[in-house]
Amino acid sequence: MKELKHINKYFLKYKRKVIIGILITIVSKIFLLFTPELIGSSIDVIDSFRKGIITDVEVVKQELLINIIYIIGAALITGVLTFFMRQTIINVSRYIEFDLKNEIYQQYQRLSLNFYKKNRTGDLMNRISEDVNSVRMYAGPAIMYSINTVTLFIIAIFFMYRQAPELTLYTIIPLPILSVIIYKLSKIIHKRSTIVQQYLSKLSSFTQETFSGIAIIKSYGMERQSALSFDKLASESREKQLDLVRINAFFYPMMILLIGLSNLIVIYVGGLQYMAGEISLGVITKFIIYVNMLTWPVATVGWVTSIVQQAEASQQRINEFLKISPEIKNNVSHHSHIKGDIVFKNVSFTYDDTNIQALKDVSFSVKGGETLAVIGKTGSGKSTILDLIGRLYDIEAGALLIDGIPIDQVNLVDLRDVIGYVPQEAFLFSDSINNNIKFGKEDATNEQVIQAAKNAQVHKNIMGFTKGYETVLGERGITLSGGQKQRVSIARAIIKEPQILLFDDCLSAVDTETEEKILNNLKKLTVGKTTIIVSHRISAAKNADKIIILDDGRIKQAGTHETLLNTEGYYKNLYLKQLSESENS
Ligand SMILES: Nc1ncnc2c1ncn2[C@@H]1O[C@H](COP(=O)(O)OP(=O)(O)OP(=O)(O)O)[C@@H](O)[C@H]1O
């Protein structure tokens, strides 16, 4: 129960509903227990008539009629109260589920990129769905049934003991045995349910990856292998589930057996006491009804125990994530008004998961409003520079200054707010094109969306779709071509009119003619804004105020288009190569 303490704050938040729920449960159980009392007294009336103690049949009829009315009344009240019991306690569990999901989701948003590299998506999804669901089962049904059982037990034993103390003691003899068995079994259940949860996580991770990579799987004809791997994992998961089911299956007959034993004791001991004239026939009847009424609550003890165990395991997995403190934190509370001067001073950076040193002693500076182009072979560290400016990672050595202030002393929210980033692989949400463009500026007008799309040279393409800007993309809609995706992604960045624009090789899938048009538009739009363009093409770099050439994480050359063309090296060679390619095409 240590881990589940985490959700006590939510019980406190909804304490009014919880208390009302508990009170309603108690009252409903009192009404429920009227029934055996009334049946017992009805039997006693009939028995008295049979024995000649009551001679008037009308008295018997009247007594029975009153009892029947009372039984119906008690049943109706119990029914209504049970409805409200569920409405309070189960509702609270739904609120807690909602709060917990939000808490996890917000934590997911806070955590840095490194966290996402270390944890698989399926696992992240599982914690927010499966695990939260098992915690909900604890917060709602488990608590409700526990209150139910405890109340029913206390009241029933009280009623029973008042009428036949000795018989009550005999009846409850099997209970301690039951508790020991429950304890032993629940330990095994806990172990097995943890394993089951782990397998569920593995299964969803696997399926999620398969769906994401479905195009690759199909084009390589790997469906059979993929199905076989799934089958293997699913079979293992099934075995673990069956292990759990087996132990649960053993549990229920055990309950029935012990309750049956209590019934036999009531009949045997009660029969002897009746014959000795110590108790009435009505008391035996009541006891049999009581014992059977207790069957379900006793059976739920086992069920509740396993729910609590599962919830504990799930909450433990959730807490693991909630405890992680984000690597990248906002260290300042005051606002930073960013102009856009960027200085790298002997910056080095190593990705800690791969241990690859992506940047080595890199120094350059870009003044606010200037354009810098970063050219270099694949894997030379170009994207890493952009990631560091967006503070997706913190630098390892050297200094990265924004407007002369170390980047970790700049307000993170303000920094990200002034950045418009176009990644190498455009990511669009399963939403309309309009909303995808408006992503960085929710209050943008339709005119602004259209203007951004025009500047990104994608407006005509969008108008070619039947639903225009309302065309839905992704899983529920159409798939854009690589170049169209890149251009929508550019529109998304420029509509924000950010002070710093980062373009990561985002024109690679666009033909040179369109690229030229976009670059011309960008030239006008980025006046006064710091712009960094990462590219493999000279065409994207030639107009920049500064150009740096990266090679294996180090700056090999730096200058302007003109100065670099006058220097032997990578840039000049690339220029000549690309010139001859365009002449030949
Ligand atoms: N998220 C990451 N985790 C671990 N290593 C990474 C990560 N991103 C990049 N690297 C490694 O860092 C090095 C530099 O990568 P980077 O993406 O910055 O190069 P790039 O010049 O942008 O390459 P490309 O032109 O192919 O996009 C590469 O060796 C790469 O394998």
The ligand as an SDF file (V2000), in Angstrom:
LIG
                    3D

 31 33  0  0  0  0  0  0  0  0999 V2000
   19.0440   11.7900  -30.4960 N   0  0  0  0  0  0  0  0  0  0  0  0
   20.2650   11.2570  -30.6360 C   0  0  0  0  0  0  0  0  0  0  0  0
   20.7230   10.3440  -29.7710 N   0  0  0  0  0  0  0  0  0  0  0  0
   21.9480    9.8260  -29.9140 C   0  0  0  0  0  0  0  0  0  0  0  0
   22.8020   10.1240  -30.8960 N   0  0  0  0  0  0  0  0  0  0  0  0
   22.3960   11.0320  -31.8090 C   0  0  0  0  0  0  0  0  0  0  0  0
   21.0920   11.6420  -31.7100 C   0  0  0  0  0  0  0  0  0  0  0  0
   20.9630   12.5020  -32.7320 N   0  0  0  0  0  0  0  0  0  0  0  0
   22.1000   12.4400  -33.4300 C   0  0  0  0  0  0  0  0  0  0  0  0
   22.9660   11.5760  -32.8800 N   0  0  0  0  0  0  0  0  0  0  0  0
   24.3200   11.2920  -33.3630 C   0  0  0  0  0  0  0  0  0  0  0  0
   25.0470   12.5080  -33.3360 O   0  0  0  0  0  0  0  0  0  0  0  0
   25.7740   12.6920  -34.5310 C   0  0  0  0  0  0  0  0  0  0  0  0
   25.3880   14.0020  -35.1840 C   0  0  0  0  0  0  0  0  0  0  0  0
   24.0270   13.9070  -35.5970 O   0  0  0  0  0  0  0  0  0  0  0  0
   23.2070   15.0920  -36.2450 P   0  0  0  0  0  0  0  0  0  0  0  0
   21.8100   14.6560  -36.4000 O   0  0  0  0  0  0  0  0  0  0  0  0
   23.4510   16.3340  -35.5000 O   0  0  0  0  0  0  0  0  0  0  0  0
   23.9100   15.1960  -37.6780 O   0  0  0  0  0  0  0  0  0  0  0  0
   23.4390   15.9600  -38.9770 P   0  0  0  0  0  0  0  0  0  0  0  0
   24.6380   16.6520  -39.4710 O   0  0  0  0  0  0  0  0  0  0  0  0
   22.2400   16.7610  -38.7090 O   0  0  0  0  0  0  0  0  0  0  0  0
   23.1130   14.7550  -39.9360 O   0  0  0  0  0  0  0  0  0  0  0  0
   22.0510   14.6900  -41.1400 P   0  0  0  0  0  0  0  0  0  0  0  0
   22.5110   15.6200  -42.1850 O   0  0  0  0  0  0  0  0  0  0  0  0
   22.1130   13.2610  -41.5690 O   0  0  0  0  0  0  0  0  0  0  0  0
   20.7550   15.0670  -40.5400 O   0  0  0  0  0  0  0  0  0  0  0  0
   25.4990   11.4920  -35.4120 C   0  0  0  0  0  0  0  0  0  0  0  0
   26.5790   10.6160  -35.3050 O   0  0  0  0  0  0  0  0  0  0  0  0
   24.2640   10.8590  -34.8060 C   0  0  0  0  0  0  0  0  0  0  0  0
   24.3140    9.4530  -34.9160 O   0  0  0  0  0  0  0  0  0  0  0  0
  1  2  1  0
  2  3  1  0
  2  7  2  0
  3  4  2  0
  4  5  1  0
  5  6  2  0
  6  7  1  0
  6 10  1  0
  7  8  1  0
  8  9  2  0
  9 10  1  0
 10 11  1  0
 11 12  1  0
 11 30  1  0
 12 13  1  0
 13 14  1  0
 13 28  1  0
 14 15  1  0
 15 16  1  0
 16 17  2  0
 16 18  1  0
 16 19  1  0
 19 20  1  0
 20 21  2  0
 20 22  1  0
 20 23  1  0
 23 24  1  0
 24 25  2  0
 24 26  1  0
 24 27  1  0
 28 29  1  0
 28 30  1  0
 30 31  1  0
M  END
$$$$
